[in-house]
Amino acid sequence: MIFDSPRFLLLLILLIPIAIMMIFRYQKCRNAADLFAASASVGKKDALVKEYRSRMVYSDCFFVLFLGFLILSLAGPRWGEELVADYRRGVDVVLALDISRSMNVRDCPPLPGNQDAGQNASRLERALALARDLALGLNDIRIGTAIGKGRGILAVPLTYDSEAVLNFLDSLDSFAVTGTGTDLDSLITAASGAFKDNMPGRRGILLLTDGEIHSGTLEGALKKAQDAGIVLCAAGLGTEDGGPVPVEAGADAPNGVLLSANGLPVISTRRGEFLKNSVEKTGGIYIDGNRNDAAAILHDYFKSLSADSGLSGHRRESKARWQLFVLAALVSFGVSRFLGVGRRKKKIFPVLLCLFALSGISCSRTEGKLLIMEGNFFNSRGLYTEAISSYLKAMDYDDAAPYAEYGLGSAYWALEESQAALERYAAAEKVLALGGDHPELRYRIQYNSGIIYFEKREYEQAAKAFRGALEIDGSRIEAKRNLELSLLTLDRASSSQASTAEGVPETGNTGEGSDSPILYNYLRQREQDQWKSREWAKEDDTSGPDY
């Protein structure tokens, strides 16, 4: 058994003082039991005292169970597994930088804009420049940063704040972490630790290294990355010929370079082939980090991963069991109250059992509605991947299915996937056609479809959708306005095509939005003449919501 919020389990400690208080209460109530049975006959007195005390003990025990079950339900218990739909969109990227001493070797071409310096750039300088370019270019996805020198450290967790990543990169150098050697296994493990949340997106790690390994093995980290669905990419820094490793000058390094045991300079080389073979096992790519277009190539690659969206299949997930503990808490509370009342109220117990049975029957309906509410919460805050995941789960419940389809359409629309949104709206209409009266939902489907068609310049379909919305609810001003705008735009487009076909040149319009004042003045006049009614006076905001 696992828990979503194990911190709530600390509340179980409160049951200890509550149990102690009940023990003292029992001691005091023993005298009350004797007084209660004092008026009874001698034959019934002992039986009444025994029953009263036992009912009091059991009542208190079930009340403690009620509190315990309630606390366990708050902790979110899970056990067992179930298959859930897995929607993936977007990509999270962790920049894993090797900052070992070999990264100070200056065998990289000068950085762009620094050609006149006459000095090669170090591998670390080249890696940091590449990381900065990616952080600036991938500002619409979550980026994290990990560094490795002897051991890996997750320095910046996944964040949309590119400024935080850039500030860290600006302050980074090879002396930021103590240690020696390179352990890419530890670096990859630290970078993988950034993907601890359940956001259903693609996961990528970019290794910025020369490929030298002095400790650990890479095979274990590659296997873990593959199992976690992480794509490893690598940018190899340095050259195949390599160069001496610069260190602080001293007795052991009189020339300021690292020496081997036989007194010769240690030559560090790039292991490009090793890196390429390693990352390709996870489906990633390898690129020469010395290329000036390396950042552009990696940017396009990660963007392609981000654009790869949709239902990628199903995954196994621990099944939530908090509902069982809520039900157990209600039963315990009911039994506690039943045992605490007199003999004449025993008929309450069958009634409570009926209520609990009904609550169990309606549990599935409630869960579907809760998933819709959860999806709407995420959707309203721009967390579209989480919203889509909730809507997909809600589709398993018949009562929530049309709302789940509509929610998916709204999320797709927000993600600028208009065709997918229209397909979901059409699916919601099919579900509604099977039965049920949901006029507001049907109106929203038609209205939103009209907005999407208008954005796609399919004005005839847009007019048809807005007309359908008005057939459902003819009092909506925003649908009337958009229908008129669609018809007017369609008419103007037809006139323009006819004029072009007859060879009449179009004149008078020099800008894309030059017709806007004419259109809006015309629409305003038509609305004032045609749709003056009481409903107009009731609406404060005539713009209407775009659902």
Secondary structure, DSSP 4 states (H G I P E B T S, - for coil): -EES-GGGGGGGGGHHHHHHHHHHHHHHHHHHHHHHTTTS-HHHHHHHHHHHHHHHHHHHHHHHHHHHHHHHHHT-EEEEEEEEEEEE-SEEEEEEEE-SGGGG---BPPPTT-GGG-SPBPHHHHHHHHHHHHHHHTTTSEEEEEEESSSEEEEEEEES-HHHHHHHHHT--TTSS---S--HHHHHHHHHTT--S---SEEEEEEEE----SSS-HHHHHHHHHHTTEEEEEEE-S-SS-EE-B---SSS-TTSB-B-TTSPBPEE---HHHHHHHHHTTT--EEETTSTTHHHHHHHHHHHHHH--EEEEEEEEEEE-HHHHHHHHHHHHHHHHHHTS-GGGTTHHHHHHHHHHHHHHTHHHHHHHHHHHHHHHHHHTT-HHHHHHHHHHHTTSGGGHHHHHHHHHHHHHHTT-HHHHHHHHHHHHHHHHTS---HHHHHHHHHHHHHHHHHTT-HHHHHHHHHHHHHH-TT-HHHHHHHHHHHHHHHHHHHHHHHHHTTPPP-S--STTTTHHHHHHHHHHHHHHH--SHHHHH-S-TT----
